[in-house]
């Protein structure tokens, strides 16, 4: 195939990261490739001239979307028109389903352009009917988890497991972990890592309970120190939240060089003896560092009620799902109390071995040691075009 033409779009930083790696993979397999679309810094570094600022699409939650609904609807229409005008060999949409899949739907209504969606919807967790709806205008899905392809294929789409990007992320060495402890005067004291979320709503809902759990654990383990790597968008809220916490170090990514801040965060992951984290992909980052963890999460009472009735699985933790174990304790909804969380952390500290075995299984199943996920994704796209 010569002169490959690709329209590619992402709507948030995680998608931009996937898109940058996929674009690099496509360029290595097909040097004569032209890109158009929407993306952030990592996709732009691979040669994309974004049609507009990707941050316009990084909107979450009903209250945030409603004021921008007309603008987003116009961007969906403009983007679909640009795809049809380009007539690319393939349209690749990355995550952000509220935007991506609406664009794909409009494109399919006006053309036979091949559509690929990167990151399967979580139909295994809730709203299983999404796969069938998606199949009406998506030809091919690139999945991050090995259990997803059969679910997408059953709905009528081609689906390839391409590996999770966490397996290609750098992990701190023992020497770097020791260096982190030395720099911050931690010695060999037990170290608890706390990750209260990357969104303001999460920090507001979970912060007080996490803080109480930290204090309870500290009374039972007086030598214990706490480290909190704050996500950039909530660093100020996390700094304020942790002021009354005992013996706590906050890592603020806004201070100094970004790459140095990310390196220090990785070092903290490796140095920690145990972690308390909000539910999400952070469990995979912890697994990559072999840091034992407890997951805790809560939401608004209405959301809790709705989602609890729609859930199709008995765990929300990705390590538990991928490893097919239940070694990571969860405290979700009404169970998310300081007392329960503190007891869960103590139990993990006392016996971390089973969890570490599950983490190793998770990383292996997500593709560690194999081909880079971005290249695997690119290869799947190319194979889909010729099959």
BALOBA-1460 file (C-alpha; in Angstrom, 3 decimals):
// residues 387
<rec num="1" residu="x" x="0.000" y="0.000" z="0.000"/>
<rec num="2" residu="x" x="1.357" y="3.442" z="-0.910"/>
<rec num="3" residu="x" x="0.260" y="6.917" z="0.025"/>
<rec num="4" residu="x" x="-1.717" y="5.930" z="3.125"/>
<rec num="5" residu="x" x="-4.137" y="8.689" z="4.184"/>
<rec num="6" residu="x" x="-5.335" y="8.702" z="7.793"/>
<rec num="7" residu="x" x="-7.789" y="10.946" z="9.604"/>
<rec num="8" residu="x" x="-7.143" y="10.501" z="13.330"/>
<rec num="9" residu="x" x="-8.720" y="12.196" z="16.333"/>
<rec num="10" residu="x" x="-8.429" y="12.182" z="20.103"/>
<rec num="11" residu="x" x="-10.282" y="14.259" z="22.684"/>
<rec num="12" residu="x" x="-8.238" y="14.032" z="25.888"/>
<rec num="13" residu="x" x="-4.622" y="13.584" z="27.051"/>
<rec num="14" residu="x" x="-4.830" y="9.786" z="27.474"/>
<rec num="15" residu="x" x="-6.143" y="9.478" z="23.926"/>
<rec num="16" residu="x" x="-3.451" y="11.827" z="22.633"/>
<rec num="17" residu="x" x="-0.850" y="9.531" z="24.161"/>
<rec num="18" residu="x" x="-2.354" y="6.478" z="22.462"/>
<rec num="19" residu="x" x="-2.621" y="8.418" z="19.215"/>
<rec num="20" residu="x" x="1.007" y="9.537" z="19.274"/>
<rec num="21" residu="x" x="2.226" y="5.962" z="19.738"/>
<rec num="22" residu="x" x="-0.120" y="4.672" z="17.009"/>
<rec num="23" residu="x" x="1.021" y="7.358" z="14.569"/>
<rec num="24" residu="x" x="4.674" y="6.484" z="15.257"/>
<rec num="25" residu="x" x="3.819" y="2.837" z="14.600"/>
<rec num="26" residu="x" x="2.073" y="3.638" z="11.322"/>
<rec num="27" residu="x" x="5.022" y="5.751" z="10.160"/>
<rec num="28" residu="x" x="7.420" y="2.878" z="10.859"/>
<rec num="29" residu="x" x="5.279" y="0.442" z="8.853"/>
<rec num="30" residu="x" x="4.241" y="2.869" z="6.100"/>
<rec num="31" residu="x" x="6.620" y="5.851" z="5.740"/>
<rec num="32" residu="x" x="4.427" y="7.391" z="3.034"/>
<rec num="33" residu="x" x="1.542" y="8.290" z="5.345"/>
<rec num="34" residu="x" x="-0.389" y="11.560" z="5.618"/>
<rec num="35" residu="x" x="-2.338" y="12.537" z="8.718"/>
<rec num="36" residu="x" x="-5.185" y="14.952" z="9.300"/>
<rec num="37" residu="x" x="-7.283" y="15.311" z="12.411"/>
<rec num="38" residu="x" x="-7.423" y="16.506" z="16.003"/>
<rec num="39" residu="x" x="-4.924" y="15.791" z="18.747"/>
<rec num="40" residu="x" x="-2.665" y="17.150" z="21.440"/>
<rec num="41" residu="x" x="1.069" y="17.578" z="21.872"/>
<rec num="42" residu="x" x="2.028" y="13.924" z="21.418"/>
<rec num="43" residu="x" x="0.106" y="13.531" z="18.156"/>
<rec num="44" residu="x" x="1.381" y="16.887" z="16.947"/>
<rec num="45" residu="x" x="4.936" y="15.704" z="17.656"/>
<rec num="46" residu="x" x="4.278" y="12.930" z="15.125"/>
<rec num="47" residu="x" x="3.325" y="15.461" z="12.452"/>
<rec num="48" residu="x" x="-0.371" y="16.168" z="13.023"/>
<rec num="49" residu="x" x="-1.563" y="19.729" z="12.426"/>
<rec num="50" residu="x" x="-4.605" y="19.681" z="14.723"/>
<rec num="51" residu="x" x="-7.694" y="21.254" z="13.184"/>
<rec num="52" residu="x" x="-8.521" y="22.867" z="16.543"/>
<rec num="53" residu="x" x="-7.369" y="22.700" z="20.155"/>
<rec num="54" residu="x" x="-8.061" y="19.213" z="21.497"/>
<rec num="55" residu="x" x="-8.828" y="20.704" z="24.928"/>
<rec num="56" residu="x" x="-12.159" y="21.921" z="23.544"/>
<rec num="57" residu="x" x="-13.275" y="18.287" z="23.739"/>
<rec num="58" residu="x" x="-11.933" y="17.491" z="27.227"/>
<rec num="59" residu="x" x="-15.269" y="17.992" z="28.941"/>
<rec num="60" residu="x" x="-16.717" y="15.517" z="31.427"/>
<rec num="61" residu="x" x="-19.982" y="15.424" z="33.351"/>
<rec num="62" residu="x" x="-23.467" y="16.635" z="32.468"/>
<rec num="63" residu="x" x="-23.070" y="20.002" z="34.229"/>
<rec num="64" residu="x" x="-19.916" y="20.713" z="32.230"/>
<rec num="65" residu="x" x="-21.236" y="19.472" z="28.867"/>
<rec num="66" residu="x" x="-24.584" y="21.308" z="28.795"/>
<rec num="67" residu="x" x="-23.207" y="24.871" z="28.479"/>
<rec num="68" residu="x" x="-20.948" y="23.732" z="25.626"/>
<rec num="69" residu="x" x="-23.416" y="21.382" z="23.935"/>
<rec num="70" residu="x" x="-24.037" y="23.542" z="20.848"/>
<rec num="71" residu="x" x="-20.347" y="24.179" z="20.362"/>
<rec num="72" residu="x" x="-19.506" y="20.472" z="20.693"/>
<rec num="73" residu="x" x="-22.283" y="19.547" z="18.290"/>
<rec num="74" residu="x" x="-20.889" y="22.015" z="15.762"/>
<rec num="75" residu="x" x="-17.382" y="20.552" z="16.185"/>
<rec num="76" residu="x" x="-18.768" y="17.044" z="15.617"/>
<rec num="77" residu="x" x="-20.406" y="18.168" z="12.362"/>
<rec num="78" residu="x" x="-17.323" y="20.120" z="11.197"/>
<rec num="79" residu="x" x="-15.051" y="17.158" z="11.910"/>
<rec num="80" residu="x" x="-17.277" y="14.683" z="10.062"/>
<rec num="81" residu="x" x="-17.384" y="17.039" z="7.054"/>
<rec num="82" residu="x" x="-13.583" y="17.271" z="7.078"/>
<rec num="83" residu="x" x="-13.280" y="13.475" z="7.090"/>
<rec num="84" residu="x" x="-15.665" y="13.075" z="4.161"/>
<rec num="85" residu="x" x="-13.857" y="15.832" z="2.241"/>
<rec num="86" residu="x" x="-10.456" y="14.184" z="2.818"/>
<rec num="87" residu="x" x="-11.639" y="10.701" z="1.759"/>
<rec num="88" residu="x" x="-8.959" y="8.982" z="3.874"/>
<rec num="89" residu="x" x="-8.173" y="5.275" z="3.722"/>
<rec num="90" residu="x" x="-9.207" y="5.065" z="7.345"/>
<rec num="91" residu="x" x="-10.773" y="7.172" z="10.104"/>
<rec num="92" residu="x" x="-9.273" y="6.356" z="13.510"/>
<rec num="93" residu="x" x="-11.157" y="7.655" z="16.552"/>
<rec num="94" residu="x" x="-9.539" y="7.319" z="19.973"/>
<rec num="95" residu="x" x="-11.611" y="6.924" z="23.149"/>
<rec num="96" residu="x" x="-13.828" y="10.011" z="23.973"/>
<rec num="97" residu="x" x="-16.879" y="8.067" z="22.703"/>
<rec num="98" residu="x" x="-19.373" y="10.924" z="23.095"/>
<rec num="99" residu="x" x="-17.421" y="12.843" z="20.445"/>
<rec num="100" residu="x" x="-15.652" y="10.096" z="18.497"/>
<rec num="101" residu="x" x="-18.580" y="7.799" z="17.839"/>
<rec num="102" residu="x" x="-20.861" y="10.664" z="16.819"/>
<rec num="103" residu="x" x="-18.280" y="11.686" z="14.220"/>
<rec num="104" residu="x" x="-18.013" y="8.074" z="13.001"/>
<rec num="105" residu="x" x="-21.810" y="7.849" z="12.726"/>
<rec num="106" residu="x" x="-22.033" y="10.960" z="10.527"/>
<rec num="107" residu="x" x="-19.115" y="9.793" z="8.374"/>
<rec num="108" residu="x" x="-20.676" y="6.350" z="7.809"/>
<rec num="109" residu="x" x="-24.000" y="7.970" z="6.880"/>
<rec num="110" residu="x" x="-22.276" y="9.801" z="4.010"/>
<rec num="111" residu="x" x="-19.483" y="7.446" z="2.927"/>
<rec num="112" residu="x" x="-17.976" y="3.954" z="3.024"/>
<rec num="113" residu="x" x="-14.763" y="5.158" z="4.748"/>
<rec num="114" residu="x" x="-13.332" y="2.464" z="7.039"/>
<rec num="115" residu="x" x="-13.724" y="3.358" z="10.721"/>
<rec num="116" residu="x" x="-11.456" y="2.152" z="13.522"/>
<rec num="117" residu="x" x="-12.106" y="2.938" z="17.179"/>
<rec num="118" residu="x" x="-9.204" y="2.647" z="19.638"/>
<rec num="119" residu="x" x="-10.240" y="1.635" z="23.196"/>
<rec num="120" residu="x" x="-13.244" y="-0.657" z="23.466"/>
<rec num="121" residu="x" x="-16.170" y="0.603" z="25.560"/>
<rec num="122" residu="x" x="-16.445" y="-1.077" z="28.955"/>
<rec num="123" residu="x" x="-19.391" y="-3.262" z="27.921"/>
<rec num="124" residu="x" x="-18.065" y="-5.971" z="30.254"/>
<rec num="125" residu="x" x="-18.772" y="-3.664" z="33.214"/>
<rec num="126" residu="x" x="-22.046" y="-1.957" z="32.315"/>
<rec num="127" residu="x" x="-24.332" y="-0.941" z="29.412"/>
<rec num="128" residu="x" x="-23.615" y="-4.037" z="27.322"/>
<rec num="129" residu="x" x="-25.866" y="-2.723" z="24.539"/>
<rec num="130" residu="x" x="-23.271" y="-0.119" z="23.553"/>
<rec num="131" residu="x" x="-21.365" y="-2.674" z="21.466"/>
<rec num="132" residu="x" x="-24.322" y="-3.354" z="19.156"/>
<rec num="133" residu="x" x="-24.979" y="0.379" z="18.693"/>
<rec num="134" residu="x" x="-21.320" y="1.017" z="17.987"/>
<rec num="135" residu="x" x="-21.206" y="-1.770" z="15.365"/>
<rec num="136" residu="x" x="-23.572" y="0.224" z="13.138"/>
<rec num="137" residu="x" x="-20.811" y="2.689" z="12.280"/>
<rec num="138" residu="x" x="-17.512" y="1.149" z="13.475"/>
<rec num="139" residu="x" x="-15.746" y="-1.546" z="11.439"/>
<rec num="140" residu="x" x="-12.780" y="-2.331" z="13.668"/>
<rec num="141" residu="x" x="-11.945" y="-1.948" z="17.369"/>
<rec num="142" residu="x" x="-8.489" y="-1.866" z="18.969"/>
<rec num="143" residu="x" x="-8.773" y="-3.252" z="22.507"/>
<rec num="144" residu="x" x="-6.566" y="-2.609" z="25.531"/>
<rec num="145" residu="x" x="-7.639" y="-5.734" z="27.425"/>
<rec num="146" residu="x" x="-7.389" y="-9.384" z="26.328"/>
<rec num="147" residu="x" x="-10.945" y="-10.259" z="27.372"/>
<rec num="148" residu="x" x="-12.565" y="-7.598" z="25.141"/>
<rec num="149" residu="x" x="-12.284" y="-8.973" z="21.546"/>
<rec num="150" residu="x" x="-14.970" y="-11.698" z="21.894"/>
<rec num="151" residu="x" x="-17.456" y="-9.098" z="23.163"/>
<rec num="152" residu="x" x="-16.809" y="-6.763" z="20.214"/>
<rec num="153" residu="x" x="-16.745" y="-9.599" z="17.675"/>
<rec num="154" residu="x" x="-20.098" y="-10.877" z="18.943"/>
<rec num="155" residu="x" x="-21.553" y="-7.475" z="18.033"/>
<rec num="156" residu="x" x="-20.214" y="-7.789" z="14.483"/>
<rec num="157" residu="x" x="-16.964" y="-5.783" z="14.557"/>
<rec num="158" residu="x" x="-13.409" y="-6.888" z="13.941"/>
<rec num="159" residu="x" x="-11.476" y="-6.502" z="17.201"/>
<rec num="160" residu="x" x="-7.775" y="-6.923" z="17.966"/>
<rec num="161" residu="x" x="-6.173" y="-6.893" z="21.394"/>
<rec num="162" residu="x" x="-3.146" y="-4.630" z="20.943"/>
<rec num="163" residu="x" x="-1.822" y="-4.400" z="24.511"/>
<rec num="164" residu="x" x="-2.139" y="-1.738" z="27.169"/>
<rec num="165" residu="x" x="0.195" y="1.305" z="27.057"/>
<rec num="166" residu="x" x="1.106" y="0.808" z="30.735"/>
<rec num="167" residu="x" x="3.415" y="-2.050" z="29.712"/>
<rec num="168" residu="x" x="5.630" y="0.311" z="27.712"/>
<rec num="169" residu="x" x="5.882" y="2.963" z="30.427"/>
<rec num="170" residu="x" x="9.191" y="3.269" z="32.330"/>
<rec num="171" residu="x" x="9.294" y="1.819" z="35.852"/>
<rec num="172" residu="x" x="11.701" y="3.002" z="38.562"/>
<rec num="173" residu="x" x="14.492" y="0.678" z="39.648"/>
<rec num="174" residu="x" x="15.219" y="-0.315" z="43.245"/>
<rec num="175" residu="x" x="18.169" y="2.075" z="43.199"/>
<rec num="176" residu="x" x="15.885" y="4.949" z="42.137"/>
<rec num="177" residu="x" x="13.382" y="4.005" z="44.856"/>
<rec num="178" residu="x" x="16.192" y="4.009" z="47.436"/>
<rec num="179" residu="x" x="17.328" y="7.394" z="46.129"/>
<rec num="180" residu="x" x="13.822" y="8.783" z="46.606"/>
<rec num="181" residu="x" x="13.783" y="7.618" z="50.228"/>
<rec num="182" residu="x" x="17.225" y="9.122" z="50.824"/>
<rec num="183" residu="x" x="16.329" y="12.520" z="49.296"/>
<rec num="184" residu="x" x="13.250" y="12.852" z="51.451"/>
<rec num="185" residu="x" x="14.752" y="11.520" z="54.667"/>
<rec num="186" residu="x" x="12.462" y="8.488" z="54.811"/>
<rec num="187" residu="x" x="15.066" y="5.846" z="55.621"/>
<rec num="188" residu="x" x="13.398" y="2.439" z="55.918"/>
<rec num="189" residu="x" x="10.216" y="3.754" z="57.546"/>
<rec num="190" residu="x" x="7.004" y="2.220" z="56.186"/>
<rec num="191" residu="x" x="5.696" y="4.377" z="53.333"/>
<rec num="192" residu="x" x="2.026" y="4.746" z="52.387"/>
<rec num="193" residu="x" x="1.147" y="6.259" z="49.020"/>
<rec num="194" residu="x" x="-2.237" y="7.991" z="48.661"/>
<rec num="195" residu="x" x="-3.797" y="8.727" z="45.262"/>
<rec num="196" residu="x" x="-7.138" y="10.525" z="45.783"/>
<rec num="197" residu="x" x="-7.975" y="10.960" z="42.085"/>
<rec num="198" residu="x" x="-7.246" y="13.302" z="39.193"/>
<rec num="199" residu="x" x="-10.567" y="15.171" z="39.109"/>
<rec num="200" residu="x" x="-11.783" y="17.799" z="41.557"/>
<rec num="201" residu="x" x="-15.007" y="15.931" z="42.228"/>
<rec num="202" residu="x" x="-13.079" y="12.810" z="43.220"/>
<rec num="203" residu="x" x="-10.754" y="14.695" z="45.546"/>
<rec num="204" residu="x" x="-13.719" y="16.471" z="47.152"/>
<rec num="205" residu="x" x="-15.676" y="13.240" z="47.702"/>
<rec num="206" residu="x" x="-12.791" y="10.996" z="48.765"/>
<rec num="207" residu="x" x="-10.309" y="13.360" z="50.382"/>
<rec num="208" residu="x" x="-11.747" y="13.564" z="53.874"/>
<rec num="209" residu="x" x="-12.294" y="9.805" z="54.112"/>
<rec num="210" residu="x" x="-8.806" y="9.076" z="52.815"/>
<rec num="211" residu="x" x="-7.381" y="11.520" z="55.366"/>
<rec num="212" residu="x" x="-9.215" y="9.841" z="58.228"/>
<rec num="213" residu="x" x="-7.970" y="6.445" z="57.054"/>
<rec num="214" residu="x" x="-4.398" y="7.796" z="57.000"/>
<rec num="215" residu="x" x="-4.737" y="9.070" z="60.578"/>
<rec num="216" residu="x" x="-6.161" y="5.735" z="61.774"/>
<rec num="217" residu="x" x="-3.307" y="3.847" z="60.139"/>
<rec num="218" residu="x" x="-0.784" y="6.258" z="61.612"/>
<rec num="219" residu="x" x="-2.070" y="5.665" z="65.168"/>
<rec num="220" residu="x" x="-1.492" y="1.938" z="64.673"/>
<rec num="221" residu="x" x="1.823" y="2.407" z="62.805"/>
<rec num="222" residu="x" x="3.482" y="5.503" z="64.362"/>
<rec num="223" residu="x" x="6.557" y="5.336" z="62.081"/>
<rec num="224" residu="x" x="4.491" y="5.370" z="58.898"/>
<rec num="225" residu="x" x="5.106" y="8.212" z="56.435"/>
<rec num="226" residu="x" x="2.744" y="9.253" z="53.634"/>
<rec num="227" residu="x" x="3.481" y="10.425" z="50.097"/>
<rec num="228" residu="x" x="0.815" y="11.921" z="47.812"/>
<rec num="229" residu="x" x="1.697" y="12.361" z="44.109"/>
<rec num="230" residu="x" x="-0.837" y="15.005" z="43.069"/>
<rec num="231" residu="x" x="-2.263" y="15.133" z="39.557"/>
<rec num="232" residu="x" x="-1.611" y="18.518" z="37.932"/>
<rec num="233" residu="x" x="-5.267" y="19.651" z="37.569"/>
<rec num="234" residu="x" x="-5.958" y="19.043" z="41.292"/>
<rec num="235" residu="x" x="-2.543" y="19.801" z="42.823"/>
<rec num="236" residu="x" x="-3.808" y="22.874" z="44.670"/>
<rec num="237" residu="x" x="-6.820" y="21.002" z="46.091"/>
<rec num="238" residu="x" x="-4.627" y="18.067" z="47.156"/>
<rec num="239" residu="x" x="-2.096" y="20.384" z="48.814"/>
<rec num="240" residu="x" x="-4.870" y="22.020" z="50.819"/>
<rec num="241" residu="x" x="-6.496" y="18.684" z="51.662"/>
<rec num="242" residu="x" x="-3.318" y="17.135" z="53.070"/>
<rec num="243" residu="x" x="-2.236" y="20.035" z="55.298"/>
<rec num="244" residu="x" x="-3.613" y="18.392" z="58.492"/>
<rec num="245" residu="x" x="-2.318" y="14.905" z="57.588"/>
<rec num="246" residu="x" x="0.595" y="13.681" z="59.739"/>
<rec num="247" residu="x" x="4.068" y="13.159" z="58.195"/>
<rec num="248" residu="x" x="2.903" y="13.723" z="54.606"/>
<rec num="249" residu="x" x="4.937" y="14.642" z="51.534"/>
<rec num="250" residu="x" x="3.021" y="16.046" z="48.525"/>
<rec num="251" residu="x" x="4.611" y="15.761" z="45.082"/>
<rec num="252" residu="x" x="3.380" y="18.731" z="43.028"/>
<rec num="253" residu="x" x="4.006" y="18.229" z="39.268"/>
<rec num="254" residu="x" x="3.676" y="21.976" z="38.639"/>
<rec num="255" residu="x" x="6.950" y="22.632" z="40.422"/>
<rec num="256" residu="x" x="9.982" y="22.391" z="38.147"/>
<rec num="257" residu="x" x="10.497" y="20.376" z="34.980"/>
<rec num="258" residu="x" x="7.597" y="18.111" z="33.893"/>
<rec num="259" residu="x" x="9.784" y="15.120" z="33.013"/>
<rec num="260" residu="x" x="11.609" y="15.395" z="36.340"/>
<rec num="261" residu="x" x="8.241" y="15.490" z="38.136"/>
<rec num="262" residu="x" x="7.080" y="12.339" z="36.308"/>
<rec num="263" residu="x" x="10.341" y="10.602" z="37.170"/>
<rec num="264" residu="x" x="9.923" y="11.508" z="40.843"/>
<rec num="265" residu="x" x="6.373" y="10.126" z="40.767"/>
<rec num="266" residu="x" x="7.653" y="6.809" z="39.354"/>
<rec num="267" residu="x" x="10.307" y="6.720" z="42.063"/>
<rec num="268" residu="x" x="7.620" y="7.231" z="44.715"/>
<rec num="269" residu="x" x="5.551" y="4.383" z="43.258"/>
<rec num="270" residu="x" x="8.523" y="2.045" z="43.549"/>
<rec num="271" residu="x" x="9.443" y="3.256" z="47.043"/>
<rec num="272" residu="x" x="5.974" y="2.876" z="48.574"/>
<rec num="273" residu="x" x="5.162" y="-0.205" z="50.657"/>
<rec num="274" residu="x" x="1.420" y="0.082" z="50.058"/>
<rec num="275" residu="x" x="-0.985" y="2.415" z="48.241"/>
<rec num="276" residu="x" x="-4.504" y="3.713" z="48.780"/>
<rec num="277" residu="x" x="-5.950" y="4.750" z="45.424"/>
<rec num="278" residu="x" x="-9.160" y="5.932" z="43.841"/>
<rec num="279" residu="x" x="-10.533" y="3.469" z="41.296"/>
<rec num="280" residu="x" x="-9.172" y="3.779" z="37.749"/>
<rec num="281" residu="x" x="-6.213" y="2.967" z="35.538"/>
<rec num="282" residu="x" x="-3.867" y="4.010" z="38.374"/>
<rec num="283" residu="x" x="-4.238" y="0.421" z="39.611"/>
<rec num="284" residu="x" x="-2.323" y="-0.687" z="36.508"/>
<rec num="285" residu="x" x="0.447" y="1.862" z="37.161"/>
<rec num="286" residu="x" x="0.752" y="0.485" z="40.688"/>
<rec num="287" residu="x" x="0.783" y="-3.063" z="39.344"/>
<rec num="288" residu="x" x="3.603" y="-2.175" z="36.955"/>
<rec num="289" residu="x" x="5.621" y="-1.034" z="39.990"/>
<rec num="290" residu="x" x="4.492" y="-4.074" z="42.032"/>
<rec num="291" residu="x" x="3.120" y="-1.749" z="44.711"/>
<rec num="292" residu="x" x="0.431" y="-3.508" z="46.794"/>
<rec num="293" residu="x" x="-2.789" y="-1.521" z="46.943"/>
<rec num="294" residu="x" x="-6.258" y="-0.941" z="48.311"/>
<rec num="295" residu="x" x="-8.877" y="0.643" z="46.039"/>
<rec num="296" residu="x" x="-11.595" y="2.917" z="47.442"/>
<rec num="297" residu="x" x="-14.200" y="4.982" z="45.602"/>
<rec num="298" residu="x" x="-17.566" y="6.650" z="45.993"/>
<rec num="299" residu="x" x="-19.850" y="8.809" z="43.888"/>
<rec num="300" residu="x" x="-23.031" y="10.820" z="44.335"/>
<rec num="301" residu="x" x="-25.941" y="8.866" z="45.883"/>
<rec num="302" residu="x" x="-27.900" y="8.933" z="42.606"/>
<rec num="303" residu="x" x="-24.946" y="7.761" z="40.495"/>
<rec num="304" residu="x" x="-24.187" y="5.091" z="43.078"/>
<rec num="305" residu="x" x="-27.753" y="3.771" z="42.851"/>
<rec num="306" residu="x" x="-27.897" y="3.771" z="39.053"/>
<rec num="307" residu="x" x="-24.490" y="2.209" z="38.460"/>
<rec num="308" residu="x" x="-24.896" y="-0.421" z="41.190"/>
<rec num="309" residu="x" x="-27.995" y="-1.668" z="39.369"/>
<rec num="310" residu="x" x="-26.251" y="-1.714" z="35.978"/>
<rec num="311" residu="x" x="-22.921" y="-3.289" z="36.960"/>
<rec num="312" residu="x" x="-22.193" y="-6.631" z="35.300"/>
<rec num="313" residu="x" x="-19.021" y="-7.509" z="37.248"/>
<rec num="314" residu="x" x="-18.255" y="-7.949" z="40.943"/>
<rec num="315" residu="x" x="-15.064" y="-5.853" z="40.905"/>
<rec num="316" residu="x" x="-14.072" y="-2.484" z="39.432"/>
<rec num="317" residu="x" x="-10.318" y="-2.981" z="39.796"/>
<rec num="318" residu="x" x="-8.512" y="-3.732" z="36.549"/>
<rec num="319" residu="x" x="-5.841" y="-5.858" z="38.253"/>
<rec num="320" residu="x" x="-8.580" y="-8.123" z="39.625"/>
<rec num="321" residu="x" x="-10.291" y="-8.344" z="36.234"/>
<rec num="322" residu="x" x="-7.221" y="-9.011" z="34.102"/>
<rec num="323" residu="x" x="-5.599" y="-11.466" z="36.518"/>
<rec num="324" residu="x" x="-8.950" y="-13.188" z="37.184"/>
<rec num="325" residu="x" x="-8.311" y="-12.919" z="40.931"/>
<rec num="326" residu="x" x="-9.780" y="-10.770" z="43.673"/>
<rec num="327" residu="x" x="-6.556" y="-10.030" z="45.534"/>
<rec num="328" residu="x" x="-6.958" y="-6.234" z="45.534"/>
<rec num="329" residu="x" x="-9.401" y="-5.182" z="48.305"/>
<rec num="330" residu="x" x="-12.086" y="-2.711" z="47.259"/>
<rec num="331" residu="x" x="-14.165" y="-0.333" z="49.349"/>
<rec num="332" residu="x" x="-16.798" y="1.072" z="47.022"/>
<rec num="333" residu="x" x="-19.883" y="3.184" z="47.732"/>
<rec num="334" residu="x" x="-21.260" y="2.603" z="51.227"/>
<rec num="335" residu="x" x="-18.213" y="0.440" z="52.049"/>
<rec num="336" residu="x" x="-15.892" y="3.412" z="51.464"/>
<rec num="337" residu="x" x="-15.366" y="4.266" z="55.148"/>
<rec num="338" residu="x" x="-12.114" y="5.281" z="56.896"/>
<rec num="339" residu="x" x="-12.276" y="2.332" z="59.308"/>
<rec num="340" residu="x" x="-12.752" y="-0.257" z="56.554"/>
<rec num="341" residu="x" x="-10.030" y="1.314" z="54.392"/>
<rec num="342" residu="x" x="-7.502" y="1.369" z="57.262"/>
<rec num="343" residu="x" x="-8.200" y="-2.286" z="58.083"/>
<rec num="344" residu="x" x="-7.819" y="-3.197" z="54.418"/>
<rec num="345" residu="x" x="-4.457" y="-1.441" z="54.234"/>
<rec num="346" residu="x" x="-3.224" y="-3.252" z="57.343"/>
<rec num="347" residu="x" x="-4.244" y="-6.609" z="55.859"/>
<rec num="348" residu="x" x="-2.369" y="-5.892" z="52.618"/>
<rec num="349" residu="x" x="0.750" y="-4.719" z="54.482"/>
<rec num="350" residu="x" x="0.720" y="-7.986" z="56.452"/>
<rec num="351" residu="x" x="0.394" y="-10.233" z="53.370"/>
<rec num="352" residu="x" x="1.268" y="-8.618" z="50.010"/>
<rec num="353" residu="x" x="2.501" y="-11.777" z="48.239"/>
<rec num="354" residu="x" x="-0.742" y="-12.902" z="46.557"/>
<rec num="355" residu="x" x="-1.345" y="-9.417" z="45.212"/>
<rec num="356" residu="x" x="2.145" y="-9.185" z="43.724"/>
<rec num="357" residu="x" x="1.590" y="-12.492" z="41.914"/>
<rec num="358" residu="x" x="-1.670" y="-11.108" z="40.463"/>
<rec num="359" residu="x" x="0.145" y="-7.934" z="39.367"/>
<rec num="360" residu="x" x="2.766" y="-9.971" z="37.504"/>
<rec num="361" residu="x" x="0.010" y="-11.955" z="35.773"/>
<rec num="362" residu="x" x="-1.747" y="-8.701" z="34.843"/>
<rec num="363" residu="x" x="1.341" y="-7.172" z="33.241"/>
<rec num="364" residu="x" x="2.065" y="-10.371" z="31.327"/>
<rec num="365" residu="x" x="-1.497" y="-10.538" z="29.993"/>
<rec num="366" residu="x" x="-1.428" y="-6.864" z="29.004"/>
<rec num="367" residu="x" x="1.600" y="-7.458" z="26.792"/>
<rec num="368" residu="x" x="4.709" y="-6.789" z="28.872"/>
<rec num="369" residu="x" x="7.799" y="-8.113" z="27.109"/>
<rec num="370" residu="x" x="6.070" y="-8.127" z="23.712"/>
<rec num="371" residu="x" x="5.825" y="-5.675" z="20.840"/>
<rec num="372" residu="x" x="5.111" y="-2.052" z="21.762"/>
<rec num="373" residu="x" x="1.314" y="-1.474" z="21.941"/>
<rec num="374" residu="x" x="1.509" y="1.480" z="19.539"/>
<rec num="375" residu="x" x="3.190" y="-0.689" z="16.912"/>
<rec num="376" residu="x" x="0.755" y="-3.544" z="17.535"/>
<rec num="377" residu="x" x="-2.135" y="-1.120" z="17.070"/>
<rec num="378" residu="x" x="-0.615" y="0.182" z="13.821"/>
<rec num="379" residu="x" x="-0.113" y="-3.353" z="12.526"/>
<rec num="380" residu="x" x="-3.746" y="-4.193" z="13.297"/>
<rec num="381" residu="x" x="-4.940" y="-1.087" z="11.415"/>
<rec num="382" residu="x" x="-2.840" y="-2.029" z="8.376"/>
<rec num="383" residu="x" x="-4.013" y="-5.635" z="8.418"/>
<rec num="384" residu="x" x="-7.626" y="-4.465" z="8.640"/>
<rec num="385" residu="x" x="-7.189" y="-2.358" z="5.512"/>
<rec num="386" residu="x" x="-5.916" y="-5.284" z="3.452"/>
<rec num="387" residu="x" x="-8.066" y="-8.141" z="4.760"/>
